[in-house]
């Protein structure tokens, strides 16, 4: 503690970040900016669609540029206010985060285009597009942040915008669903905050790279397994894993179908993302201790979700249960924990974001064409819209995990990973749930598409809608094409997800990007 | 100083969980408010509670003196308070609207989104 003669405050600040590093925060900045702009023009509902879609196109481009850069150069970090990393809030984009951000942006764009038709002027006046922008700000922020308290803040940002989207229209059914969704998700994020509090009490830092570097030093003295268990519970609640998943089937079928699609595609995956980030990257040893519990939860999530899907009459609720099956699969990868299994989870998350959104949009379009949401009333869709039916069949096969579509590869990777460690029962659960989901979705195709339409229902639909609007055909077609492409040419995405999983298992590049000068002080 | 705080936080959590286990939405809401405050106290305590050593680096030193107060939890709590307050405001309105629309504050009877006698999917073709 000798008296230094130099000015200490100068040592605390960094040089200005390179202009290219701004790319890390730009997706969030853009979404908040466009959201604010939409709030300013909230009275001119006509402008909303154009502004929001241009914003989302820009978001896709930014995220693609970010992914390019990260996949070539490794993780990129930008620190807010030029404060040295453990003190300032860091945004760190690694391969996992930027992959998820890009796929989310693509899906949000598709949902935004679909919303041009699905959300009427009243829905726009309630603020659908501003909420969508802020939701995407929260989602992008959660994927790109490198600070665990900041992650909590982004969770809250996307949660509050999801409340707004969920009750769009204020129908009694929506209020019923929203109440359960809001209370249970709020408790979930509060659990997350409790865990962050304990984490800070143990480590004295909130920077994820710093925590990852320091975790081994605290393993002997601090209750890290308890802490990890708390994190797992909190994120499992966000992701709708089995014992804490009941809010999802209670609420996801109540809002407009675009909103359901966004939620089914994005929100649960943010929970899975945070779970993988915290358990695999920050606390791998503790994850190993808890892996059996997580594996049981994963197996039960899969099987119960699949059985739930089989028991539903309402198309939207059926898709909600298929979302839960996917969560179980991703959780299985976390439970196994080898880099191969984690890459399977990442792959599944990417596939699930696209497929689940497309499934919900497909359900909405089926209901518009058929005039009903229930399997007992739908029928004859194949005859009326063959192209749409082909796309639906492709999506069903993808969601069930049948070749040659996108669902096959993640399931294959996860199966191999679980057999490699000898967890045959986990592999059996993956196969059993896939089988039941195949049955449930095949029955949808059989009843809603192939079955000749019964006469009394036909009269309930005033005009026969046969032509499909471009605002519906494009998003559905592009998402389906993405799923087929990913199923036929999986090499690039497989390679990226393997590299992302390797980067999580061995986070030296991540830490190096936050602390360029070496280890944390 | 941490021990009495730990006990206090435990009491807060116990009361919050007890209230949240109720079927009635107003009690659940009160439980959520208490839970938010319990978490704020928890965050406050995580920075370790000390007296009369302000977190200022004295002239001629390059680190905080040992036992200085930790300023960061205050920033965390401030964020958490703002968020939990705004959520509470939203939930309050939502609960009131739910009571208006559904005519009940008993969560057991809120079955509009998930009807009790839901139709089964067709068993045959």
Boltz contact constraints between the chains, C-beta under 6 A:
constraints:
  - contact:
      token1: [A, 1]
      token2: [B, 61]
      max_distance: 6.0
  - contact:
      token1: [A, 3]
      token2: [B, 60]
      max_distance: 6.0
  - contact:
      token1: [A, 4]
      token2: [B, 62]
      max_distance: 6.0
  - contact:
      token1: [A, 8]
      token2: [B, 62]
      max_distance: 6.0
  - contact:
      token1: [A, 156]
      token2: [B, 83]
      max_distance: 6.0
  - contact:
      token1: [A, 172]
      token2: [B, 101]
      max_distance: 6.0
  - contact:
      token1: [A, 172]
      token2: [B, 112]
      max_distance: 6.0
  - contact:
      token1: [A, 173]
      token2: [B, 112]
      max_distance: 6.0
  - contact:
      token1: [A, 173]
      token2: [B, 113]
      max_distance: 6.0
  - contact:
      token1: [A, 175]
      token2: [B, 97]
      max_distance: 6.0
  - contact:
      token1: [A, 175]
      token2: [B, 98]
      max_distance: 6.0
  - contact:
      token1: [A, 175]
      token2: [B, 101]
      max_distance: 6.0
  - contact:
      token1: [A, 176]
      token2: [B, 110]
      max_distance: 6.0
  - contact:
      token1: [A, 176]
      token2: [B, 112]
      max_distance: 6.0
  - contact:
      token1: [A, 176]
      token2: [B, 113]
      max_distance: 6.0
  - contact:
      token1: [A, 177]
      token2: [B, 113]
      max_distance: 6.0
  - contact:
      token1: [A, 179]
      token2: [B, 94]
      max_distance: 6.0
  - contact:
      token1: [A, 179]
      token2: [B, 98]
      max_distance: 6.0
  - contact:
      token1: [A, 182]
      token2: [B, 91]
      max_distance: 6.0
  - contact:
      token1: [A, 186]
      token2: [B, 87]
      max_distance: 6.0
  - contact:
      token1: [A, 190]
      token2: [B, 35]
      max_distance: 6.0
  - contact:
      token1: [A, 190]
      token2: [B, 39]
      max_distance: 6.0
  - contact:
      token1: [A, 193]
      token2: [B, 39]
      max_distance: 6.0
  - contact:
      token1: [A, 194]
      token2: [B, 39]
      max_distance: 6.0
  - contact:
      token1: [A, 197]
      token2: [B, 42]
      max_distance: 6.0
  - contact:
      token1: [A, 197]
      token2: [B, 43]
      max_distance: 6.0
  - contact:
      token1: [A, 197]
      token2: [B, 46]
      max_distance: 6.0
  - contact:
      token1: [A, 200]
      token2: [B, 46]
      max_distance: 6.0
  - contact:
      token1: [A, 201]
      token2: [B, 46]
      max_distance: 6.0
  - contact:
      token1: [A, 250]
      token2: [B, 113]
      max_distance: 6.0
  - contact:
      token1: [A, 250]
      token2: [B, 114]
      max_distance: 6.0
  - contact:
      token1: [A, 254]
      token2: [B, 113]
      max_distance: 6.0
  - contact:
      token1: [A, 313]
      token2: [B, 119]
      max_distance: 6.0
  - contact:
      token1: [A, 313]
      token2: [B, 121]
      max_distance: 6.0
  - contact:
      token1: [A, 375]
      token2: [B, 121]
      max_distance: 6.0
  - contact:
      token1: [A, 376]
      token2: [B, 122]
      max_distance: 6.0
  - contact:
      token1: [A, 447]
      token2: [B, 122]
      max_distance: 6.0
